[in-house]
Structures are given as C-alpha cells and as structure tokens.
Amino acid sequence: MSDMKLADTARAGFSALRDLFFQAFSAPLQASKIESTALL
C-alpha cells in the first residue's frame, strides 16, 4: 500500500518537473520557431 502511495508521489513529482521544464523551454522554442518561420 505504501508502495502505491510512493509511486503516486513520484508520478506527481515527475509530472510537476516535466511541466516546469516544458514551461522553461517552450518560450525559447516558440521564439526560435517564429524566427525560423520569418527566415523562410
């Protein structure tokens, strides 16, 4: 039972980290995508 709780906690933490990384990288990626589109 505690293993399930641990797995849920790890999954939630991983999800939060993934969202954080996505937010951190999406702005520069959008900017570079717009730049490359403008170049084309």
HTML snippet that shows the backbone in 3Dmol.js (N, CA, C, O; Angstrom):
<script src="https://3Dmol.org/build/3Dmol-min.js"></script>
<div id="view" style="width:600px;height:400px;position:relative"></div>
<script>
const pdb = `
ATOM      1  N   MET A   1       0.836  -1.201   0.000  1.00  0.00           N
ATOM      2  CA  MET A   1       0.000   0.000   0.000  1.00  0.00           C
ATOM      3  C   MET A   1       0.874   1.256   0.000  1.00  0.00           C
ATOM      4  O   MET A   1       0.623   2.191  -0.760  1.00  0.00           O
ATOM      5  N   SER A   2       1.901   1.274   0.854  1.00  0.00           N
ATOM      6  CA  SER A   2       2.791   2.433   0.888  1.00  0.00           C
ATOM      7  C   SER A   2       3.557   2.545  -0.438  1.00  0.00           C
ATOM      8  O   SER A   2       3.940   3.642  -0.846  1.00  0.00           O
ATOM      9  N   ASP A   3       3.775   1.412  -1.103  1.00  0.00           N
ATOM     10  CA  ASP A   3       4.438   1.449  -2.412  1.00  0.00           C
ATOM     11  C   ASP A   3       3.584   2.198  -3.426  1.00  0.00           C
ATOM     12  O   ASP A   3       4.097   2.979  -4.228  1.00  0.00           O
ATOM     13  N   MET A   4       2.276   1.954  -3.381  1.00  0.00           N
ATOM     14  CA  MET A   4       1.374   2.667  -4.287  1.00  0.00           C
ATOM     15  C   MET A   4       1.424   4.164  -4.006  1.00  0.00           C
ATOM     16  O   MET A   4       1.459   4.979  -4.928  1.00  0.00           O
ATOM     17  N   LYS A   5       1.426   4.517  -2.724  1.00  0.00           N
ATOM     18  CA  LYS A   5       1.479   5.922  -2.320  1.00  0.00           C
ATOM     19  C   LYS A   5       2.784   6.551  -2.833  1.00  0.00           C
ATOM     20  O   LYS A   5       2.791   7.674  -3.338  1.00  0.00           O
ATOM     21  N   LEU A   6       3.873   5.809  -2.693  1.00  0.00           N
ATOM     22  CA  LEU A   6       5.176   6.285  -3.137  1.00  0.00           C
ATOM     23  C   LEU A   6       5.182   6.474  -4.650  1.00  0.00           C
ATOM     24  O   LEU A   6       5.712   7.463  -5.156  1.00  0.00           O
ATOM     25  N   ALA A   7       4.593   5.526  -5.368  1.00  0.00           N
ATOM     26  CA  ALA A   7       4.531   5.616  -6.823  1.00  0.00           C
ATOM     27  C   ALA A   7       3.707   6.831  -7.256  1.00  0.00           C
ATOM     28  O   ALA A   7       4.077   7.546  -8.188  1.00  0.00           O
ATOM     29  N   ASP A   8       2.584   7.054  -6.564  1.00  0.00           N
ATOM     30  CA  ASP A   8       1.746   8.222  -6.888  1.00  0.00           C
ATOM     31  C   ASP A   8       2.513   9.519  -6.640  1.00  0.00           C
ATOM     32  O   ASP A   8       2.445  10.455  -7.437  1.00  0.00           O
ATOM     33  N   THR A   9       3.238   9.562  -5.531  1.00  0.00           N
ATOM     34  CA  THR A   9       4.003  10.760  -5.190  1.00  0.00           C
ATOM     35  C   THR A   9       5.103  10.994  -6.234  1.00  0.00           C
ATOM     36  O   THR A   9       5.317  12.121  -6.680  1.00  0.00           O
ATOM     37  N   ALA A  10       5.786   9.928  -6.610  1.00  0.00           N
ATOM     38  CA  ALA A  10       6.846  10.042  -7.604  1.00  0.00           C
ATOM     39  C   ALA A  10       6.268  10.490  -8.939  1.00  0.00           C
ATOM     40  O   ALA A  10       6.861  11.321  -9.628  1.00  0.00           O
ATOM     41  N   ARG A  11       5.108   9.939  -9.307  1.00  0.00           N
ATOM     42  CA  ARG A  11       4.474  10.298 -10.571  1.00  0.00           C
ATOM     43  C   ARG A  11       4.079  11.778 -10.556  1.00  0.00           C
ATOM     44  O   ARG A  11       4.275  12.490 -11.541  1.00  0.00           O
ATOM     45  N   ALA A  12       3.523  12.232  -9.434  1.00  0.00           N
ATOM     46  CA  ALA A  12       3.118  13.633  -9.315  1.00  0.00           C
ATOM     47  C   ALA A  12       4.337  14.547  -9.392  1.00  0.00           C
ATOM     48  O   ALA A  12       4.303  15.584 -10.053  1.00  0.00           O
ATOM     49  N   GLY A  13       5.412  14.156  -8.714  1.00  0.00           N
ATOM     50  CA  GLY A  13       6.637  14.953  -8.748  1.00  0.00           C
ATOM     51  C   GLY A  13       7.221  15.005 -10.144  1.00  0.00           C
ATOM     52  O   GLY A  13       7.655  16.063 -10.600  1.00  0.00           O
ATOM     53  N   PHE A  14       7.235  13.867 -10.826  1.00  0.00           N
ATOM     54  CA  PHE A  14       7.760  13.810 -12.187  1.00  0.00           C
ATOM     55  C   PHE A  14       6.918  14.676 -13.113  1.00  0.00           C
ATOM     56  O   PHE A  14       7.452  15.390 -13.962  1.00  0.00           O
ATOM     57  N   SER A  15       5.609  14.612 -12.946  1.00  0.00           N
ATOM     58  CA  SER A  15       4.699  15.410 -13.766  1.00  0.00           C
ATOM     59  C   SER A  15       4.959  16.903 -13.547  1.00  0.00           C
ATOM     60  O   SER A  15       4.980  17.683 -14.499  1.00  0.00           O
ATOM     61  N   ALA A  16       5.156  17.291 -12.287  1.00  0.00           N
ATOM     62  CA  ALA A  16       5.419  18.702 -11.973  1.00  0.00           C
ATOM     63  C   ALA A  16       6.745  19.141 -12.594  1.00  0.00           C
ATOM     64  O   ALA A  16       6.842  20.232 -13.156  1.00  0.00           O
ATOM     65  N   LEU A  17       7.757  18.293 -12.490  1.00  0.00           N
ATOM     66  CA  LEU A  17       9.061  18.620 -13.080  1.00  0.00           C
ATOM     67  C   LEU A  17       8.950  18.757 -14.593  1.00  0.00           C
ATOM     68  O   LEU A  17       9.514  19.675 -15.189  1.00  0.00           O
ATOM     69  N   ARG A  18       8.217  17.836 -15.205  1.00  0.00           N
ATOM     70  CA  ARG A  18       8.046  17.868 -16.657  1.00  0.00           C
ATOM     71  C   ARG A  18       7.342  19.159 -17.085  1.00  0.00           C
ATOM     72  O   ARG A  18       7.730  19.788 -18.070  1.00  0.00           O
ATOM     73  N   ASP A  19       6.308  19.546 -16.340  1.00  0.00           N
ATOM     74  CA  ASP A  19       5.609  20.802 -16.644  1.00  0.00           C
ATOM     75  C   ASP A  19       6.552  21.988 -16.509  1.00  0.00           C
ATOM     76  O   ASP A  19       6.524  22.911 -17.323  1.00  0.00           O
ATOM     77  N   LEU A  20       7.392  21.954 -15.469  1.00  0.00           N
ATOM     78  CA  LEU A  20       8.337  23.044 -15.233  1.00  0.00           C
ATOM     79  C   LEU A  20       9.318  23.146 -16.403  1.00  0.00           C
ATOM     80  O   LEU A  20       9.576  24.237 -16.913  1.00  0.00           O
ATOM     81  N   PHE A  21       9.862  21.997 -16.823  1.00  0.00           N
ATOM     82  CA  PHE A  21      10.789  22.003 -17.952  1.00  0.00           C
ATOM     83  C   PHE A  21      10.098  22.473 -19.226  1.00  0.00           C
ATOM     84  O   PHE A  21      10.677  23.221 -20.013  1.00  0.00           O
ATOM     85  N   PHE A  22       8.857  22.033 -19.426  1.00  0.00           N
ATOM     86  CA  PHE A  22       8.114  22.428 -20.618  1.00  0.00           C
ATOM     87  C   PHE A  22       7.927  23.941 -20.658  1.00  0.00           C
ATOM     88  O   PHE A  22       8.108  24.573 -21.699  1.00  0.00           O
ATOM     89  N   GLN A  23       7.561  24.514 -19.503  1.00  0.00           N
ATOM     90  CA  GLN A  23       7.381  25.971 -19.427  1.00  0.00           C
ATOM     91  C   GLN A  23       8.703  26.682 -19.673  1.00  0.00           C
ATOM     92  O   GLN A  23       8.748  27.697 -20.368  1.00  0.00           O
ATOM     93  N   ALA A  24       9.782  26.147 -19.102  1.00  0.00           N
ATOM     94  CA  ALA A  24      11.099  26.783 -19.237  1.00  0.00           C
ATOM     95  C   ALA A  24      11.571  26.755 -20.677  1.00  0.00           C
ATOM     96  O   ALA A  24      12.184  27.715 -21.144  1.00  0.00           O
ATOM     97  N   PHE A  25      11.295  25.664 -21.394  1.00  0.00           N
ATOM     98  CA  PHE A  25      11.808  25.522 -22.757  1.00  0.00           C
ATOM     99  C   PHE A  25      10.849  25.993 -23.838  1.00  0.00           C
ATOM    100  O   PHE A  25      11.280  26.278 -24.955  1.00  0.00           O
ATOM    101  N   SER A  26       9.570  26.080 -23.536  1.00  0.00           N
ATOM    102  CA  SER A  26       8.603  26.397 -24.594  1.00  0.00           C
ATOM    103  C   SER A  26       8.752  27.835 -25.083  1.00  0.00           C
ATOM    104  O   SER A  26       8.568  28.104 -26.270  1.00  0.00           O
ATOM    105  N   ALA A  27       9.084  28.762 -24.184  1.00  0.00           N
ATOM    106  CA  ALA A  27       9.238  30.162 -24.614  1.00  0.00           C
ATOM    107  C   ALA A  27      10.380  30.322 -25.622  1.00  0.00           C
ATOM    108  O   ALA A  27      10.154  30.880 -26.696  1.00  0.00           O
ATOM    109  N   PRO A  28      11.600  29.856 -25.320  1.00  0.00           N
ATOM    110  CA  PRO A  28      12.690  29.939 -26.306  1.00  0.00           C
ATOM    111  C   PRO A  28      12.381  29.162 -27.587  1.00  0.00           C
ATOM    112  O   PRO A  28      12.731  29.600 -28.683  1.00  0.00           O
ATOM    113  N   LEU A  29      11.727  28.013 -27.447  1.00  0.00           N
ATOM    114  CA  LEU A  29      11.398  27.227 -28.637  1.00  0.00           C
ATOM    115  C   LEU A  29      10.420  27.982 -29.528  1.00  0.00           C
ATOM    116  O   LEU A  29      10.578  28.007 -30.749  1.00  0.00           O
ATOM    117  N   GLN A  30       9.409  28.596 -28.917  1.00  0.00           N
ATOM    118  CA  GLN A  30       8.458  29.389 -29.685  1.00  0.00           C
ATOM    119  C   GLN A  30       9.178  30.537 -30.388  1.00  0.00           C
ATOM    120  O   GLN A  30       8.916  30.811 -31.559  1.00  0.00           O
ATOM    121  N   ALA A  31      10.082  31.207 -29.678  1.00  0.00           N
ATOM    122  CA  ALA A  31      10.814  32.335 -30.246  1.00  0.00           C
ATOM    123  C   ALA A  31      11.647  31.874 -31.444  1.00  0.00           C
ATOM    124  O   ALA A  31      11.646  32.526 -32.488  1.00  0.00           O
ATOM    125  N   SER A  32      12.357  30.755 -31.296  1.00  0.00           N
ATOM    126  CA  SER A  32      13.201  30.272 -32.392  1.00  0.00           C
ATOM    127  C   SER A  32      12.342  29.783 -33.552  1.00  0.00           C
ATOM    128  O   SER A  32      12.724  29.919 -34.714  1.00  0.00           O
ATOM    129  N   LYS A  33      11.169  29.208 -33.232  1.00  0.00           N
ATOM    130  CA  LYS A  33      10.259  28.745 -34.281  1.00  0.00           C
ATOM    131  C   LYS A  33       9.762  29.940 -35.092  1.00  0.00           C
ATOM    132  O   LYS A  33       9.684  29.879 -36.319  1.00  0.00           O
ATOM    133  N   ILE A  34       9.429  31.025 -34.396  1.00  0.00           N
ATOM    134  CA  ILE A  34       8.965  32.235 -35.075  1.00  0.00           C
ATOM    135  C   ILE A  34      10.095  32.815 -35.931  1.00  0.00           C
ATOM    136  O   ILE A  34       9.867  33.255 -37.058  1.00  0.00           O
ATOM    137  N   GLU A  35      11.311  32.809 -35.386  1.00  0.00           N
ATOM    138  CA  GLU A  35      12.460  33.323 -36.139  1.00  0.00           C
ATOM    139  C   GLU A  35      12.699  32.496 -37.400  1.00  0.00           C
ATOM    140  O   GLU A  35      12.901  33.049 -38.481  1.00  0.00           O
ATOM    141  N   SER A  36      12.675  31.164 -37.259  1.00  0.00           N
ATOM    142  CA  SER A  36      12.928  30.307 -38.417  1.00  0.00           C
ATOM    143  C   SER A  36      11.815  30.459 -39.450  1.00  0.00           C
ATOM    144  O   SER A  36      12.072  30.397 -40.652  1.00  0.00           O
ATOM    145  N   THR A  37      10.585  30.656 -38.992  1.00  0.00           N
ATOM    146  CA  THR A  37       9.473  30.873 -39.917  1.00  0.00           C
ATOM    147  C   THR A  37       9.663  32.193 -40.661  1.00  0.00           C
ATOM    148  O   THR A  37       9.394  32.293 -41.858  1.00  0.00           O
ATOM    149  N   ALA A  38      10.135  33.211 -39.921  1.00  0.00           N
ATOM    150  CA  ALA A  38      10.365  34.519 -40.544  1.00  0.00           C
ATOM    151  C   ALA A  38      11.491  34.419 -41.576  1.00  0.00           C
ATOM    152  O   ALA A  38      11.444  35.069 -42.620  1.00  0.00           O
ATOM    153  N   LEU A  39      12.498  33.603 -41.278  1.00  0.00           N
ATOM    154  CA  LEU A  39      13.614  33.433 -42.215  1.00  0.00           C
ATOM    155  C   LEU A  39      13.146  32.748 -43.496  1.00  0.00           C
ATOM    156  O   LEU A  39      13.602  33.073 -44.592  1.00  0.00           O
ATOM    157  N   LEU A  40      12.235  31.802 -43.340  1.00  0.00           N
ATOM    158  CA  LEU A  40      11.714  31.122 -44.528  1.00  0.00           C
ATOM    159  C   LEU A  40      10.762  32.060 -45.264  1.00  0.00           C
ATOM    160  O   LEU A  40      10.207  31.689 -46.299  1.00  0.00           O
TER     161      LEU A  40
END
`;
const viewer = $3Dmol.createViewer("view");
viewer.addModel(pdb, "pdb");
viewer.setStyle({}, {cartoon: {color: "spectrum"}});
viewer.zoomTo();
viewer.render();
</script>
